[in-house]
Amino acid sequence: LRFREPQPAEPWTDVADATRPAPVCIQFDTYIRKATEDCLFLNVWSPARNNRASDLAVMVWIHGGAFRLGSSSLSIYDGALLAAYGDVVVVSMNYRLGALGFLYGGTEDVPGNQGHLDQLLALHWVRDNIAAFGGDQGRVTLFGESAGSMSVDFHLSSPVSGALFQRAIMQSGAMCTHSDRASGPRLLTKVKKMAMYLNCTTSSEPETGLQENVIECLRQADPLHIRVAEGLVCPDILCFVTVFGVPSLENEPCSAEYQGSKDILIGHVVNEGGFFAWRSFPEVFHAGSPKNLTKIETLILLAPLVSPSSPKVLYELHQIYTQDLGDTDYEKLRRAVQDAWGDKFVTCSSKEASMRLASNTDYSVFYYILNHTSSSSPQKPWYGMSHVEDVLYVFGRPIVEKASSDDQNYSKKLMGLWTSFAKHG
């Protein structure tokens, strides 16, 4: 089934052993050793029901990771505490990642968005089976963070997903973030380059679609070799992503039409860019000993956000974020750079999506901004909550890890808000 749409699992009659985490999908993370293509599994957590009817609200989680990293089996996504605290059923799923999950061939046999179709199959499973776990198939909230939130955006926009959930929570991400990477021709160019590294073709010129012999060669290639070739084609974090102009998503992400009637909770943390800027320039944004740069030197840190052929845009961007700062305002200059990175990758697209969602009169849209600095954080208080940190609180990790009472109380607050939204909108 490599590159094809997923198929439902064959039914079984014996007792299935679901006491251990499922295998991880093959991905770009070289630290994960035990990974496989046979990775499409679900996790389900249900509170003690005391013989109640199947009436609990259901929360279906989609993990993030730039569509090339992560797994629902990671401990930070353990839904046991969220299910117990909020009296809801929590479900999470794996989906194919990277080229194995989002390779676009321009053919019916390699349609693109395979990872999203894995998520769709999981939603169908929830509809058909969640009653056995005490869940109400008519009260399903789809929620996710970063690429998981972009996936929620996909399902809100896709004509094939809308009837399978009633509410959505979008944490730090919307499809418009990567709209410049999402066209079929651009993705085909990447695929052709990857095929060259794998000796599946000798031409890097994009075509309307992949030749059958190229597709077959890619299907036979060692998955670890595919992972290496993907890294050579795309050293940056976003590579194979959601493609538009296909049956599962017809319109361009920034103008996609939202389907049905939904309650939406959408937002982000206060310092989204802290993570992205640190990842690109760790020596500058080191928590313990950050590097001081002058105002003009921060141009280097903003350069990756614009096209190399647009120096005027870079200068204007630099002016917007640093115009009121001096050469020795080191902390403020670092924060200005973080704000620019956060706006590029999360904040602007989240605000844009919220406005388009709110323009649909059948949607009730609520916007939030989260900020909480843990007492155990090495960062200064002004740094604020950064990308991904909210996930820890939503899943109750401070309580599990016996963190400070302040952190535990904030986690309880978020779990209460999220599960209340899932129940009542």
Buried (B, 14 or more C-beta within 10 A) or exposed (E): EBBEBBEEEEEEEEEEEEEEBBBBBBBBBEEBEEBEBEBBBBBBBBBEBEEEEBEBBBBBBBBBBBBBBBBBBBEEBBBBBBBBBBBBBBBBBBBBBBBBBBBBBBBEEBBBBBBBBBBBBBBBBBBEBBBEBBBBBEBBBBBBBBBBBBBBBBBBBBEBBBEBBBBBBBBBBBBBBBBEBBBBEBBBBBBBBBBBBBEBBEEEEBBEBBBEEBBEBBBEBEBEEBBBBBBEBBEEBBBBBBBBBBEBBEEBBBEBEBBBEBBBBBBBBBBBBBBBBBEBBEEBBEEEEBEEBEBEEBBEBBBBBBEEEEEEEBEEBBEEBBEEBEEEBBEBBBBBBBBBBBBBBBBBBBBBBBEBBBEBEEBBBBBBEBEBBBEEBEBEEEBBBBBBBBBBBBBBBBBBEEBEEBBBEBBBEBBEBBBEBBBEB
